[in-house]
Amino acid sequence: MTDGTPGFSRRNFLATSAASTMSVALLDRGARAAPTPAQANPREPLKLTLKINGRDRELSLDPRTTLLDALREHAGLTGSKKGCDHGQCGACTVMMDGRRILSCLTFAASAQDHDITTIEGLAQTDGTLHPMQQAFIDHDAFQCGYCTPGQIMSAVACVKEGHANSDPDIREYMSGNLCRCAAYPNIVDAIKQAAPQMKEG
């Protein structure tokens, strides 16, 4: 029995249907038999080597660890402060490859293969202070001191970025660092003192 279409018959229809069903079944069986790739355990510690202040530090960290927590809790470098922990106060500012970053918003894993500089790495090995550190002392550019490490790191970057040519520029490019004690005029004066010394060095 046919419907008038050349080559169509009940037998051909049944054979085609059976072949299609078998193909799907075989493909499904093959997919189930294929080994499932092992997925990384998100709680498995990461083995990282971070270059901090010119020294390689091998750390084993939770993948979710921020650079700030890695520095403070695992590398023992407590100079960088945890203020707001939301990237709004600047107390955690460090430099990565010479550029300032907020370490509370940066995963430690993303800092691998980069040069990290913290406040502890600014002074010379003989204890001589960085010009910016000395200028902050000379101008009393801090009171409680909690924000000072981030202020200094940001101030160093501000000079290197070429944004320390005028008081308005300094205020603008330091605006991401908050000082609850309101030592802002003294911070501006400190940056103005240190800038030419940094350029000479």
C-alpha positions as CSV (number, residue, x, y, z in Angstrom):
1,M,0.0,0.0,0.0
2,T,1.4,3.4,-1.0
3,D,0.2,7.0,-0.9
4,G,1.4,7.6,-4.5
5,T,4.8,9.0,-3.5
6,P,7.6,7.1,-5.3
7,G,9.6,4.9,-3.1
8,F,7.3,5.3,-0.1
9,S,5.8,2.2,1.6
10,R,4.8,1.1,5.0
11,R,7.9,-1.2,5.1
12,N,10.2,1.7,4.2
13,F,8.6,3.9,6.9
14,L,9.0,1.3,9.6
15,A,12.6,0.5,8.6
16,T,13.5,4.2,8.7
17,S,11.8,4.7,12.1
18,A,13.6,1.7,13.6
19,A,17.0,3.0,12.3
20,S,16.4,6.4,13.8
21,T,15.4,5.0,17.1
22,M,18.4,2.8,17.3
23,S,20.7,5.7,16.4
24,V,19.3,7.9,19.2
25,A,19.6,5.0,21.7
26,L,23.3,4.4,20.7
27,L,24.2,8.0,20.9
28,D,22.5,8.3,24.3
29,R,24.4,5.2,25.6
30,G,27.7,6.6,24.3
31,A,27.1,9.9,26.0
32,R,26.4,8.2,29.3
33,A,29.4,5.9,28.9
34,A,31.8,8.8,28.3
35,P,33.7,9.7,31.4
36,T,32.7,12.9,33.1
37,P,35.6,15.4,33.4
38,A,36.7,15.9,36.9
39,Q,35.6,19.3,38.2
40,A,37.8,21.4,40.4
41,N,36.7,21.6,44.0
42,P,36.1,25.3,44.6
43,R,37.2,24.8,48.2
44,E,40.5,23.2,47.3
45,P,43.4,25.6,48.3
46,L,45.2,27.2,45.5
47,K,49.0,27.1,45.5
48,L,50.2,30.6,44.5
49,T,53.5,32.3,44.3
50,L,53.1,36.0,44.8
51,K,56.0,38.4,44.3
52,I,55.6,40.9,47.1
53,N,58.2,43.7,47.7
54,G,60.7,41.9,45.4
55,R,60.4,38.6,47.3
56,D,58.5,35.5,46.2
57,R,56.0,34.2,48.7
58,E,54.5,30.8,48.3
59,L,50.9,30.7,49.7
60,S,48.1,28.2,49.9
61,L,44.9,30.1,49.7
62,D,41.1,29.6,49.3
63,P,40.4,30.7,45.6
64,R,38.1,33.4,47.0
65,T,40.8,35.1,49.1
66,T,41.4,38.8,48.3
67,L,44.9,40.2,47.9
68,L,44.3,42.2,51.0
69,D,43.6,39.1,53.1
70,A,46.5,37.3,51.5
71,L,48.8,40.1,52.5
72,R,47.6,40.5,56.0
73,E,46.5,37.0,57.1
74,H,48.9,34.8,55.1
75,A,52.0,36.9,54.3
76,G,52.1,38.8,57.6
77,L,52.2,42.2,56.0
78,T,49.7,44.2,58.0
79,G,50.6,47.6,56.8
80,S,47.8,47.6,54.2
81,K,44.6,48.3,56.2
82,K,41.1,46.9,55.9
83,G,38.8,49.9,56.1
84,C,35.4,49.6,54.3
85,D,36.3,46.3,52.5
86,H,34.2,47.6,49.6
87,G,36.7,49.6,47.6
88,Q,35.4,53.0,48.8
89,C,38.0,54.2,51.4
90,G,41.4,53.5,49.8
91,A,43.0,52.2,53.0
92,C,44.0,48.9,51.3
93,T,45.8,50.6,48.4
94,V,48.9,48.8,47.1
95,M,50.7,48.9,43.8
96,M,50.7,46.1,41.2
97,D,53.3,46.5,38.4
98,G,53.6,50.1,39.5
99,R,49.9,51.0,39.3
100,R,47.7,51.5,42.4
101,I,45.0,49.0,43.0
102,L,42.5,48.4,45.8
103,S,43.6,45.1,47.3
104,C,40.2,44.4,49.0
105,L,38.6,44.2,45.5
106,T,41.4,42.1,43.9
107,F,41.6,38.3,44.1
108,A,45.0,37.1,45.2
109,A,45.0,34.6,42.4
110,S,44.9,37.4,39.8
111,A,48.0,38.9,41.3
112,Q,50.2,36.0,40.4
113,D,53.0,36.8,37.9
114,H,52.7,40.5,38.9
115,D,55.0,42.7,41.1
116,I,53.1,43.7,44.3
117,T,54.5,46.6,46.3
118,T,53.0,47.4,49.8
119,I,53.8,50.1,52.3
120,E,56.5,47.8,53.8
121,G,58.3,47.7,50.5
122,L,58.8,51.5,50.1
123,A,61.7,52.2,52.4
124,Q,65.2,51.2,51.5
125,T,66.8,48.1,52.9
126,D,69.0,50.3,55.2
127,G,65.8,51.8,56.8
128,T,65.9,55.1,54.9
129,L,62.4,56.2,54.3
130,H,60.9,56.8,50.9
131,P,60.6,60.6,50.2
132,M,56.8,60.3,50.4
133,Q,57.0,58.6,53.8
134,Q,59.4,61.3,55.1
135,A,57.2,64.1,53.7
136,F,54.1,62.7,55.5
137,I,56.1,62.9,58.8
138,D,57.4,66.4,58.0
139,H,54.0,67.8,57.3
140,D,52.0,65.9,60.0
141,A,49.9,64.4,57.2
142,F,48.2,62.0,59.5
143,Q,46.5,61.8,62.9
144,C,45.2,58.4,63.8
145,G,47.3,56.9,61.0
146,Y,44.9,54.2,60.0
147,C,44.5,55.5,56.4
148,T,48.2,56.5,56.1
149,P,49.6,53.4,54.4
150,G,47.0,53.7,51.6
151,Q,47.4,57.4,51.4
152,I,51.1,57.1,50.9
153,M,50.8,54.3,48.3
154,S,48.3,56.3,46.4
155,A,50.4,59.5,46.8
156,V,53.4,57.7,45.3
157,A,51.3,56.5,42.4
158,C,49.8,60.0,42.0
159,V,53.3,61.5,41.5
160,K,54.4,58.7,39.1
161,E,51.2,59.1,37.0
162,G,52.0,62.8,36.6
163,H,49.1,64.1,38.6
164,A,51.0,66.1,41.2
165,N,51.4,69.3,39.2
166,S,48.9,71.4,41.1
167,D,46.8,71.4,44.3
168,P,43.5,70.7,42.4
169,D,45.1,67.8,40.5
170,I,46.4,66.3,43.7
171,R,43.1,66.6,45.4
172,E,41.3,65.1,42.4
173,Y,43.7,62.1,42.0
174,M,43.8,61.4,45.8
175,S,40.0,61.6,46.2
176,G,39.7,57.8,46.4
177,N,41.6,57.8,49.7
178,L,39.5,59.0,52.7
179,C,40.9,60.5,55.9
180,R,38.4,60.5,58.7
181,C,40.7,62.9,60.6
182,A,40.6,65.4,57.7
183,A,44.4,65.8,57.3
184,Y,43.8,66.6,53.6
185,P,45.7,70.0,53.4
186,N,48.7,68.4,55.0
187,I,48.6,65.4,52.7
188,V,48.6,67.8,49.7
189,D,51.6,69.6,51.2
190,A,53.4,66.3,51.7
191,I,52.9,65.3,48.1
192,K,54.2,68.7,46.9
193,Q,57.3,68.2,48.9
194,A,58.0,64.6,47.8
195,A,57.2,65.0,44.1
196,P,60.5,66.8,43.1
197,Q,62.5,64.5,45.3
198,M,61.0,61.4,43.6
199,K,61.7,62.9,40.2
200,E,65.3,63.5,41.1
201,G,65.6,59.9,42.5
